[in-house]
Amino acid sequence: MLLLVLSPLERLVPLHPEQKLLRRRWLDDLVYFILNPLPITLIMAAVISLALPPLRSLLPAAVPATIAALPLWAQVPLALIVAEVGFYAMHRLFHAVPFLWRFHAVHHSIADLDWLASHRVHPLDQGLVAAASALPVLLLGFSDAAVAIWGASYFVQAHLIHSNVRLRLGWLEHVFASPHYHHWHHANGAAPANFGAQLVFLDQIFGTLLRPPAAPAAYGITEDVPAVMPLALLWPFTRPTPRPTSEIAE
């Protein structure tokens, strides 16, 4: 589905027209696309299964009951907001803590952004960030339908914001994360900014919003992360990672 929709858009309205469809390291990212879902899901499920029962025991039963009683149209935007808090907090930690950055650097090694490049992530990084997003949604008792809609919207938007598509959302960019917004998160040499997944309100609150009018000229980091997936996944464990100035969080 993503291939049928986003790949044509990247040809019709490309943000960077010079970027080829079979760009640098596309085959490496295809390997991530195929092999990463299982370990990421297992890590996320393990974290949630360990954390959810004790947290539920601390939460008054009236809280999930109240949320479950809300209509679906109210639950869905509320779920997006709740999940965004977990994502933003964990994402900033992966930028701020040097040991965690070693894992997140795999994702920031992307030099050519498109929808496929969104899969170049370390499973520990993505598994923990996904768990931080999903855990509060599950803890607070949102309905299965609300969780499913949030999950589907997160999946689509995660690919869209990485895509090589010239798409501006007008006034909606004050609410929702867009390709322009997230491309600046990956900009080489830019200040650390735009940590949100789907919404931008936390960047606005904490002063981490960056939205210049033009697109970034270049992406990536200075660390020499291995191109081959198995080596990239071992890399955080095998050597300390000096972090570039552009990726030091406030």
C-alpha positions as CSV (number, residue, x, y, z in Angstrom):
1,M,0.0,0.0,0.0
2,L,2.8,2.4,0.9
3,L,4.7,1.5,-2.2
4,L,1.6,2.2,-4.3
5,V,0.8,5.6,-2.8
6,L,4.0,7.2,-1.5
7,S,6.5,6.1,-4.2
8,P,4.4,7.7,-7.0
9,L,4.0,10.8,-5.0
10,E,7.8,11.0,-4.5
11,R,8.1,11.0,-8.3
12,L,5.2,13.4,-9.0
13,V,5.9,16.0,-6.3
14,P,9.4,15.3,-5.0
15,L,10.9,17.6,-2.3
16,H,14.4,16.8,-3.7
17,P,13.9,16.1,-7.4
18,E,17.5,15.0,-7.8
19,Q,17.0,12.1,-5.5
20,K,16.6,8.8,-7.4
21,L,13.9,6.2,-6.5
22,L,16.7,3.6,-6.0
23,R,18.8,6.1,-4.0
24,R,21.8,5.4,-1.9
25,R,21.4,2.6,0.6
26,W,17.8,1.8,-0.5
27,L,18.6,-1.9,-0.4
28,D,19.9,-1.7,3.1
29,D,16.7,0.0,4.2
30,L,14.7,-2.6,2.4
31,V,16.4,-5.2,4.7
32,Y,15.3,-3.1,7.7
33,F,11.8,-3.0,6.3
34,I,11.6,-6.8,6.0
35,L,13.5,-7.9,9.2
36,N,12.7,-5.1,11.8
37,P,9.0,-5.5,12.5
38,L,9.3,-8.8,14.5
39,P,12.0,-7.7,17.0
40,I,10.4,-4.3,17.4
41,T,7.0,-5.8,18.2
42,L,8.6,-8.3,20.6
43,I,10.5,-5.6,22.5
44,M,7.4,-3.3,22.6
45,A,5.2,-6.2,23.8
46,A,7.7,-7.2,26.5
47,V,7.9,-3.7,27.9
48,I,4.1,-3.2,27.9
49,S,3.5,-6.6,29.5
50,L,5.9,-5.9,32.3
51,A,4.9,-2.3,33.0
52,L,1.1,-2.4,32.4
53,P,0.0,-4.6,35.4
54,P,1.8,-2.7,38.2
55,L,0.7,0.7,36.7
56,R,-2.9,-0.4,36.4
57,S,-2.8,-1.4,40.1
58,L,-1.9,2.2,40.9
59,L,-4.6,3.8,38.7
60,P,-8.0,4.5,40.2
61,A,-10.6,2.3,38.3
62,A,-12.7,5.4,37.7
63,V,-10.1,6.8,35.2
64,P,-10.2,4.1,32.6
65,A,-13.9,3.7,33.1
66,T,-14.5,7.4,32.4
67,I,-12.3,7.3,29.2
68,A,-14.0,4.1,27.9
69,A,-17.4,5.8,28.3
70,L,-16.4,8.6,26.0
71,P,-17.7,8.5,22.4
72,L,-15.2,7.4,19.8
73,W,-14.9,10.9,18.2
74,A,-13.6,12.1,21.6
75,Q,-11.4,9.1,22.4
76,V,-9.4,9.3,19.1
77,P,-8.0,12.8,19.4
78,L,-7.4,12.3,23.2
79,A,-5.5,9.1,22.4
80,L,-3.3,10.9,19.9
81,I,-2.5,13.5,22.6
82,V,-1.7,10.9,25.3
83,A,0.5,8.9,22.9
84,E,2.3,12.0,21.8
85,V,3.4,12.8,25.4
86,G,5.0,9.3,25.7
87,F,6.6,9.5,22.3
88,Y,8.0,13.0,22.8
89,A,9.5,12.2,26.2
90,M,11.2,9.0,25.1
91,H,12.4,10.5,21.8
92,R,14.0,13.4,23.7
93,L,15.7,10.9,26.0
94,F,17.2,9.1,23.1
95,H,18.7,12.4,22.0
96,A,19.8,13.6,25.4
97,V,21.3,10.4,27.0
98,P,24.6,9.5,25.3
99,F,24.1,5.7,25.7
100,L,20.6,5.9,24.2
101,W,21.8,8.1,21.4
102,R,24.1,5.3,20.2
103,F,20.9,3.4,19.2
104,H,19.0,6.4,17.9
105,A,22.0,7.3,15.7
106,V,21.2,4.4,13.5
107,H,18.0,6.2,12.4
108,H,19.8,9.6,12.1
109,S,22.4,8.1,9.8
110,I,19.8,8.5,7.0
111,A,21.3,10.8,4.3
112,D,18.4,10.4,1.8
113,L,15.0,10.7,3.3
114,D,12.0,8.8,1.8
115,W,9.2,6.6,3.2
116,L,11.4,3.5,3.1
117,A,14.2,5.2,5.1
118,S,11.7,5.5,8.0
119,H,12.4,1.8,8.7
120,R,16.1,2.3,9.3
121,V,15.9,2.1,13.1
122,H,17.5,0.0,15.8
123,P,14.9,-2.4,17.3
124,L,15.7,-1.3,20.9
125,D,15.2,2.3,20.0
126,Q,11.9,1.8,18.1
127,G,10.6,-0.8,20.5
128,L,11.1,1.4,23.5
129,V,9.7,4.5,21.8
130,A,6.7,2.6,20.5
131,A,6.1,1.2,24.0
132,A,6.3,4.7,25.5
133,S,3.6,5.8,23.1
134,A,1.3,2.8,23.5
135,L,1.6,2.2,27.2
136,P,-0.3,5.3,28.4
137,V,-3.0,4.7,25.8
138,L,-3.5,1.1,27.0
139,L,-3.2,2.1,30.6
140,L,-6.0,4.7,30.5
141,G,-8.5,2.3,29.0
142,F,-9.2,3.6,25.5
143,S,-11.5,1.4,23.5
144,D,-10.1,-1.1,21.0
145,A,-11.5,1.0,18.1
146,A,-9.7,4.1,19.4
147,V,-6.4,2.3,19.8
148,A,-6.7,0.8,16.3
149,I,-7.4,4.2,14.7
150,W,-4.5,5.8,16.6
151,G,-2.2,2.9,15.6
152,A,-3.2,3.1,12.0
153,S,-2.8,6.9,11.9
154,Y,0.6,6.6,13.5
155,F,1.8,4.1,11.0
156,V,0.7,6.2,8.0
157,Q,2.0,9.4,9.4
158,A,5.4,7.9,10.3
159,H,6.0,7.0,6.7
160,L,4.5,10.3,5.3
161,I,6.7,12.6,7.4
162,H,9.9,10.8,6.2
163,S,8.8,10.8,2.5
164,N,10.5,12.8,-0.2
165,V,7.3,14.6,-0.9
166,R,6.8,18.4,-1.4
167,L,3.8,18.7,0.8
168,R,2.8,21.7,3.0
169,L,-0.3,21.6,5.2
170,G,-0.9,25.3,5.6
171,W,-2.5,26.2,9.0
172,L,-2.6,22.4,9.8
173,E,1.1,22.5,10.3
174,H,0.4,24.3,13.6
175,V,-1.3,21.1,14.8
176,F,0.1,18.1,12.9
177,A,3.6,16.9,12.1
178,S,4.3,17.2,8.4
179,P,7.2,16.1,6.1
180,H,8.6,19.6,6.2
181,Y,8.5,19.5,10.0
182,H,10.2,16.1,10.4
183,H,12.8,16.7,7.7
184,W,14.2,19.5,9.8
185,H,14.5,16.9,12.7
186,H,16.9,15.0,10.4
187,A,18.7,18.1,9.0
188,N,22.5,17.9,9.2
189,G,23.9,20.6,11.4
190,A,20.5,21.9,12.6
191,A,19.7,22.4,16.3
192,P,17.9,19.4,17.9
193,A,14.2,20.1,17.3
194,N,10.8,18.8,16.2
195,F,10.6,15.7,18.4
196,G,6.9,15.0,17.9
197,A,5.5,12.0,16.1
198,Q,2.0,13.2,15.0
199,L,1.4,16.6,16.7
200,V,3.6,19.6,17.3
201,F,2.1,21.1,20.5
202,L,4.8,19.7,22.8
203,D,7.5,21.3,20.6
204,Q,5.6,24.5,20.9
205,I,5.4,24.2,24.7
206,F,9.0,23.3,25.3
207,G,10.6,25.5,22.7
208,T,11.9,22.8,20.4
209,L,9.9,23.8,17.3
210,L,12.0,24.5,14.2
211,R,10.2,25.3,10.9
212,P,12.3,27.4,8.4
213,P,10.6,28.2,5.1
214,A,12.9,26.1,3.0
215,A,13.7,22.4,3.1
216,P,17.0,21.2,4.6
217,A,19.9,21.0,2.2
218,A,21.4,17.9,3.7
219,Y,20.5,15.1,6.2
220,G,22.4,12.8,8.5
221,I,25.1,12.9,11.2
222,T,28.9,12.7,11.5
223,E,29.0,9.3,13.1
224,D,30.1,6.5,10.7
225,V,27.2,4.1,11.3
226,P,27.7,0.8,9.3
227,A,25.5,0.5,6.3
228,V,24.8,-3.2,6.7
229,M,21.9,-3.9,9.1
230,P,23.6,-6.6,11.4
231,L,26.7,-4.4,11.8
232,A,24.5,-1.3,12.5
233,L,22.6,-3.2,15.2
234,L,25.8,-4.3,16.9
235,W,27.5,-0.9,16.5
236,P,26.0,0.7,19.7
237,F,27.4,-2.1,21.8
238,T,30.9,-2.2,20.3
239,R,32.2,1.3,20.8
240,P,31.5,4.6,22.5
241,T,29.8,7.1,20.3
242,P,31.0,10.7,20.4
243,R,27.9,12.8,19.5
244,P,28.1,15.8,17.1
245,T,27.1,19.2,18.3
246,S,24.0,19.2,16.1
247,E,22.5,16.3,18.0
248,I,23.1,17.4,21.6
249,A,19.7,18.1,23.1
250,E,19.0,21.1,25.2
